[in-house]
Amino acid sequence: MFDECTGLDIVASPLNYSGGKYRLLPQILPLFPENISNFVDLFCGGCNVGINAIADHVVFNDSNDVLIGLLTTLQSLPLDDIIFRVEKLIDQYDLSRSSVNGYEYYCCNGSDGLAEYNRISFLKMRDDFNKLTIKNMNYYIRLYVLIIYSFNNQIRFNQAGNFNLPIGKRDFNPQMKSKLSSFCNRLYHGSYRFENQDFRELDVQLLTENDFVYVDPPYLITCATYNEQGGWKENDERNLLFFLDTLHQRKIRFALSNVLRSKGKENGILQEWLTAHQNDYNVHFLNFHYANSNYQTKDKTPSAEEVLIVNY
């Protein structure tokens, strides 16, 4: 995908993070201000927004320490080394390599995918991964391989801390390898830093009027992978909105991604906040809904009212 405003290719994250904004970037990026010194991607997730932002420096932050550990690992290793380690693990567990052997070699086809061939090997690797106790480079490369072969290429841990996604249909195919390469090459050649903080820990006094904070929190009224266990509650929503008011008072620009309504639910807290600040904040309505945010739902109608709220 190409961004006509910046003249740059839009890079896709190698992580299919639930609620990721890749497909919304052509609508979101033109709404960002110019001349940004520090771009803070406060809930970075898969980093689709921050990696494509035009700024002097980008800070990726997320409270998920495993996610930040994986992203930091991808930034710290040479691309050839990452691919070598990934393919070595694939061969070690005898997982499929359709880009080399094709689907017929594994008695599979493109429609049904590679799940049946990879299932036993995937479960063995997942079990071995969940026994690891030290979160080092080996841990994160194994996690990345699990993500590649898991359902929808997502990240999900249960309450016991175990990776628990089932087997997916695809493998380390050329598209996946291309995403990894483009993403890592962008990381290598820009000013990017990773942080692992709760948003309430961010010291706003370190920010200036030349900085910009992009905020894409878990959505209170949706049930995506990152929020399946009730990780984002009304108190978190209110604290975040107070945090944004603090930024505004300090004349620090921000943009908030959220949904006002989704599948018959309404975010009353967000609506009340917007009403109270109707002279301060502007609401841009976006044209997209996340059909795969909850893959089990039968209602795929575009009922989510996605917005970008800005204070400039």
C-alpha positions as a Python dict, from the first residue, in 0.01 Angstrom:
ca = {
    (1, 'M'): (0, 0, 0),
    (2, 'F'): (123, 349, -92),
    (3, 'D'): (58, 669, 102),
    (4, 'E'): (4, 953, -146),
    (5, 'C'): (37, 1217, 127),
    (6, 'T'): (388, 1114, 236),
    (7, 'G'): (511, 948, -82),
    (8, 'L'): (615, 644, 122),
    (9, 'D'): (509, 282, 114),
    (10, 'I'): (282, 191, 405),
    (11, 'V'): (447, -90, 598),
    (12, 'A'): (230, -365, 747),
    (13, 'S'): (310, -516, 1084),
    (14, 'P'): (423, -881, 1083),
    (15, 'L'): (186, -927, 1380),
    (16, 'N'): (-186, -959, 1313),
    (17, 'Y'): (-274, -775, 1633),
    (18, 'S'): (-649, -768, 1692),
    (19, 'G'): (-791, -425, 1613),
    (20, 'G'): (-480, -326, 1418),
    (21, 'K'): (-520, -11, 1211),
    (22, 'Y'): (-340, -111, 890),
    (23, 'R'): (-650, -91, 669),
    (24, 'L'): (-750, 240, 827),
    (25, 'L'): (-413, 407, 771),
    (26, 'P'): (-513, 584, 447),
    (27, 'Q'): (-785, 759, 648),
    (28, 'I'): (-590, 814, 971),
    (29, 'L'): (-248, 932, 853),
    (30, 'P'): (-374, 1242, 663),
    (31, 'L'): (-548, 1357, 984),
    (32, 'F'): (-221, 1371, 1179),
    (33, 'P'): (-50, 1709, 1221),
    (34, 'E'): (279, 1798, 1055),
    (35, 'N'): (612, 1874, 1219),
    (36, 'I'): (602, 1611, 1495),
    (37, 'S'): (913, 1582, 1708),
    (38, 'N'): (826, 1279, 1924),
    (39, 'F'): (540, 1054, 1815),
    (40, 'V'): (417, 843, 2108),
    (41, 'D'): (221, 533, 2005),
    (42, 'L'): (72, 482, 2350),
    (43, 'F'): (-97, 143, 2293),
    (44, 'C'): (123, 33, 2007),
    (45, 'G'): (-1, -326, 1958),
    (46, 'G'): (138, -440, 1624),
    (47, 'C'): (285, -90, 1559),
    (48, 'N'): (97, -33, 1233),
    (49, 'V'): (41, 335, 1309),
    (50, 'G'): (371, 438, 1465),
    (51, 'I'): (584, 259, 1204),
    (52, 'N'): (414, 467, 933),
    (53, 'A'): (403, 800, 1117),
    (54, 'I'): (613, 1093, 995),
    (55, 'A'): (807, 1218, 1295),
    (56, 'D'): (1164, 1280, 1410),
    (57, 'H'): (1137, 1005, 1672),
    (58, 'V'): (877, 738, 1750),
    (59, 'V'): (817, 581, 2090),
    (60, 'F'): (623, 253, 2086),
    (61, 'N'): (463, 181, 2422),
    (62, 'D'): (246, -105, 2540),
    (63, 'S'): (167, -254, 2880),
    (64, 'N'): (203, -605, 2735),
    (65, 'D'): (560, -696, 2829),
    (66, 'V'): (568, -1005, 2606),
    (67, 'L'): (465, -800, 2304),
    (68, 'I'): (733, -537, 2372),
    (69, 'G'): (991, -811, 2427),
    (70, 'L'): (909, -962, 2087),
    (71, 'L'): (922, -627, 1908),
    (72, 'T'): (1251, -535, 2076),
    (73, 'T'): (1396, -869, 1965),
    (74, 'L'): (1294, -805, 1604),
    (75, 'Q'): (1462, -465, 1622),
    (76, 'S'): (1784, -592, 1781),
    (77, 'L'): (1862, -884, 1547),
    (78, 'P'): (1974, -860, 1183),
    (79, 'L'): (1700, -968, 943),
    (80, 'D'): (1905, -1259, 804),
    (81, 'D'): (1961, -1384, 1157),
    (82, 'I'): (1589, -1366, 1238),
    (83, 'I'): (1494, -1558, 924),
    (84, 'F'): (1767, -1817, 986),
    (85, 'R'): (1646, -1876, 1343),
    (86, 'V'): (1281, -1891, 1234),
    (87, 'E'): (1347, -2143, 957),
    (88, 'K'): (1569, -2351, 1185),
    (89, 'L'): (1281, -2386, 1434),
    (90, 'I'): (1039, -2466, 1152),
    (91, 'D'): (1263, -2750, 1040),
    (92, 'Q'): (1331, -2863, 1397),
    (93, 'Y'): (958, -2919, 1456),
    (94, 'D'): (895, -3046, 1102),
    (95, 'L'): (643, -2773, 1029),
    (96, 'S'): (544, -2703, 671),
    (97, 'R'): (740, -2480, 433),
    (98, 'S'): (493, -2436, 149),
    (99, 'S'): (704, -2168, -20),
    (100, 'V'): (971, -2436, -78),
    (101, 'N'): (770, -2755, -126),
    (102, 'G'): (422, -2638, -226),
    (103, 'Y'): (90, -2752, -77),
    (104, 'E'): (68, -3086, -256),
    (105, 'Y'): (387, -3205, -84),
    (106, 'Y'): (195, -3188, 247),
    (107, 'C'): (-123, -3340, 97),
    (108, 'C'): (-296, -3006, 149),
    (109, 'N'): (-447, -2736, -70),
    (110, 'G'): (-470, -2358, -57),
    (111, 'S'): (-838, -2362, 34),
    (112, 'D'): (-822, -2593, 338),
    (113, 'G'): (-477, -2477, 441),
    (114, 'L'): (-198, -2659, 623),
    (115, 'A'): (-360, -2711, 963),
    (116, 'E'): (-397, -3087, 940),
    (117, 'Y'): (-31, -3138, 851),
    (118, 'N'): (102, -2896, 1114),
    (119, 'R'): (-132, -2973, 1403),
    (120, 'I'): (77, -3226, 1601),
    (121, 'S'): (404, -3040, 1545),
    (122, 'F'): (243, -2708, 1637),
    (123, 'L'): (100, -2845, 1962),
    (124, 'K'): (440, -2993, 2051),
    (125, 'M'): (610, -2660, 1990),
    (126, 'R'): (340, -2473, 2183),
    (127, 'D'): (381, -2709, 2477),
    (128, 'D'): (760, -2669, 2473),
    (129, 'F'): (724, -2291, 2455),
    (130, 'N'): (487, -2279, 2752),
    (131, 'K'): (747, -2463, 2961),
    (132, 'L'): (1009, -2192, 2904),
    (133, 'T'): (1078, -1985, 3215),
    (134, 'I'): (1332, -1733, 3083),
    (135, 'K'): (1213, -1465, 2841),
    (136, 'N'): (1522, -1426, 2627),
    (137, 'M'): (1586, -1408, 2252),
    (138, 'N'): (1511, -1779, 2214),
    (139, 'Y'): (1176, -1731, 2386),
    (140, 'Y'): (1069, -1447, 2155),
    (141, 'I'): (1179, -1613, 1832),
    (142, 'R'): (982, -1922, 1934),
    (143, 'L'): (686, -1699, 2009),
    (144, 'Y'): (709, -1544, 1664),
    (145, 'V'): (709, -1888, 1499),
    (146, 'L'): (405, -1986, 1706),
    (147, 'I'): (230, -1670, 1588),
    (148, 'I'): (311, -1755, 1226),
    (149, 'Y'): (148, -2097, 1254),
    (150, 'S'): (-138, -2003, 1490),
    (151, 'F'): (-497, -1908, 1412),
    (152, 'N'): (-513, -1571, 1237),
    (153, 'N'): (-144, -1512, 1326),
    (154, 'Q'): (-249, -1352, 1653),
    (155, 'I'): (-115, -1339, 2010),
    (156, 'R'): (-317, -1476, 2299),
    (157, 'F'): (-221, -1598, 2645),
    (158, 'N'): (-460, -1747, 2902),
    (159, 'Q'): (-480, -1645, 3267),
    (160, 'A'): (-213, -1900, 3355),
    (161, 'G'): (27, -1723, 3120),
    (162, 'N'): (26, -1994, 2852),
    (163, 'F'): (4, -1925, 2481),
    (164, 'N'): (-324, -2091, 2389),
    (165, 'L'): (-417, -2014, 2029),
    (166, 'P'): (-498, -2318, 1811),
    (167, 'I'): (-328, -2412, 1486),
    (168, 'G'): (-385, -2188, 1184),
    (169, 'K'): (-408, -2257, 810),
    (170, 'R'): (-91, -2086, 687),
    (171, 'D'): (286, -2099, 737),
    (172, 'F'): (594, -1882, 681),
    (173, 'N'): (488, -1796, 329),
    (174, 'P'): (633, -1523, 104),
    (175, 'Q'): (374, -1269, 218),
    (176, 'M'): (459, -1328, 584),
    (177, 'K'): (832, -1307, 510),
    (178, 'S'): (781, -986, 311),
    (179, 'K'): (592, -823, 600),
    (180, 'L'): (870, -919, 841),
    (181, 'S'): (1140, -784, 607),
    (182, 'S'): (967, -452, 538),
    (183, 'F'): (886, -398, 905),
    (184, 'C'): (1237, -477, 1030),
    (185, 'N'): (1403, -266, 761),
    (186, 'R'): (1188, 31, 863),
    (187, 'L'): (1285, -26, 1228),
    (188, 'Y'): (1656, -46, 1142),
    (189, 'H'): (1662, 282, 953),
    (190, 'G'): (1452, 508, 1175),
    (191, 'S'): (1456, 648, 1526),
    (192, 'Y'): (1233, 402, 1714),
    (193, 'R'): (1227, 314, 2083),
    (194, 'F'): (1015, 63, 2276),
    (195, 'E'): (870, 118, 2623),
    (196, 'N'): (666, -109, 2850),
    (197, 'Q'): (447, 110, 3071),
    (198, 'D'): (90, 151, 3178),
    (199, 'F'): (-37, 474, 3019),
    (200, 'R'): (-89, 620, 3368),
    (201, 'E'): (287, 599, 3422),
    (202, 'L'): (373, 826, 3129),
    (203, 'D'): (530, 1150, 3252),
    (204, 'V'): (349, 1412, 3045),
    (205, 'Q'): (587, 1679, 3173),
    (206, 'L'): (851, 1529, 2944),
    (207, 'L'): (633, 1608, 2641),
    (208, 'T'): (625, 1940, 2457),
    (209, 'E'): (391, 2116, 2217),
    (210, 'N'): (595, 1970, 1929),
    (211, 'D'): (513, 1614, 2034),
    (212, 'F'): (211, 1404, 1948),
    (213, 'V'): (38, 1116, 2127),
    (214, 'Y'): (-161, 858, 1932),
    (215, 'V'): (-396, 654, 2151),
    (216, 'D'): (-556, 326, 2041),
    (217, 'P'): (-670, 159, 2365),
    (218, 'P'): (-870, -160, 2410),
    (219, 'Y'): (-1227, -74, 2319),
    (220, 'L'): (-1461, -81, 2616),
    (221, 'I'): (-1763, -210, 2424),
    (222, 'T'): (-1596, -469, 2200),
    (223, 'C'): (-1455, -813, 2272),
    (224, 'A'): (-1126, -854, 2089),
    (225, 'T'): (-842, -1094, 2168),
    (226, 'Y'): (-660, -833, 2379),
    (227, 'N'): (-969, -773, 2594),
    (228, 'E'): (-1129, -1118, 2623),
    (229, 'Q'): (-1057, -1148, 2995),
    (230, 'G'): (-1201, -810, 3090),
    (231, 'G'): (-864, -639, 3087),
    (232, 'W'): (-1012, -295, 3011),
    (233, 'K'): (-1283, -167, 3242),
    (234, 'E'): (-1482, 153, 3292),
    (235, 'N'): (-1228, 287, 3540),
    (236, 'D'): (-952, 245, 3281),
    (237, 'E'): (-1163, 431, 3025),
    (238, 'R'): (-1222, 722, 3263),
    (239, 'N'): (-855, 736, 3360),
    (240, 'L'): (-754, 747, 2996),
    (241, 'L'): (-993, 1031, 2915),
    (242, 'F'): (-859, 1225, 3216),
    (243, 'F'): (-508, 1162, 3084),
    (244, 'L'): (-609, 1305, 2745),
    (245, 'D'): (-757, 1612, 2913),
    (246, 'T'): (-422, 1660, 3087),
    (247, 'L'): (-244, 1647, 2753),
    (248, 'H'): (-485, 1904, 2613),
    (249, 'Q'): (-432, 2137, 2907),
    (250, 'R'): (-59, 2123, 2838),
    (251, 'K'): (-123, 2196, 2468),
    (252, 'I'): (8, 1856, 2362),
    (253, 'R'): (-162, 1724, 2049),
    (254, 'F'): (-331, 1386, 2057),
    (255, 'A'): (-552, 1157, 1850),
    (256, 'L'): (-775, 890, 2001),
    (257, 'S'): (-905, 591, 1806),
    (258, 'N'): (-1222, 438, 1945),
    (259, 'V'): (-1576, 328, 1866),
    (260, 'L'): (-1886, 515, 1980),
    (261, 'R'): (-2122, 226, 1906),
    (262, 'S'): (-2073, -140, 1820),
    (263, 'K'): (-2322, -426, 1777),
    (264, 'G'): (-2599, -255, 1970),
    (265, 'K'): (-2373, -125, 2248),
    (266, 'E'): (-2285, 240, 2309),
    (267, 'N'): (-1986, 384, 2490),
    (268, 'G'): (-2172, 623, 2719),
    (269, 'I'): (-1856, 731, 2900),
    (270, 'L'): (-1696, 841, 2574),
    (271, 'Q'): (-2015, 1010, 2457),
    (272, 'E'): (-2042, 1210, 2780),
    (273, 'W'): (-1678, 1313, 2755),
    (274, 'L'): (-1724, 1435, 2398),
    (275, 'T'): (-2033, 1632, 2493),
    (276, 'A'): (-1843, 1801, 2776),
    (277, 'H'): (-1558, 1889, 2537),
    (278, 'Q'): (-1748, 1963, 2217),
    (279, 'N'): (-1566, 2296, 2182),
    (280, 'D'): (-1224, 2141, 2240),
    (281, 'Y'): (-1216, 1815, 2045),
    (282, 'N'): (-1304, 1722, 1687),
    (283, 'V'): (-1451, 1387, 1583),
    (284, 'H'): (-1364, 1228, 1248),
    (285, 'F'): (-1580, 932, 1146),
    (286, 'L'): (-1394, 651, 972),
    (287, 'N'): (-1525, 396, 726),
    (288, 'F'): (-1431, 50, 843),
    (289, 'H'): (-1538, -228, 1080),
    (290, 'Y'): (-1333, -516, 1216),
    (291, 'A'): (-1500, -829, 1084),
    (292, 'N'): (-1225, -1042, 1240),
    (293, 'S'): (-1206, -877, 1581),
    (294, 'N'): (-1427, -1151, 1717),
    (295, 'Y'): (-1399, -1437, 1473),
    (296, 'Q'): (-1682, -1633, 1637),
    (297, 'T'): (-1950, -1370, 1592),
    (298, 'K'): (-2215, -1436, 1327),
    (299, 'D'): (-2299, -1067, 1282),
    (300, 'K'): (-2053, -930, 1026),
    (301, 'T'): (-2252, -617, 942),
    (302, 'P'): (-2059, -288, 952),
    (303, 'S'): (-2222, -175, 1277),
    (304, 'A'): (-1914, -33, 1451),
    (305, 'E'): (-1898, 347, 1454),
    (306, 'E'): (-1522, 397, 1434),
    (307, 'V'): (-1390, 746, 1508),
    (308, 'L'): (-1067, 939, 1543),
    (309, 'I'): (-1093, 1213, 1807),
    (310, 'V'): (-835, 1491, 1797),
    (311, 'N'): (-766, 1807, 1998),
    (312, 'Y'): (-643, 2021, 1710),
}
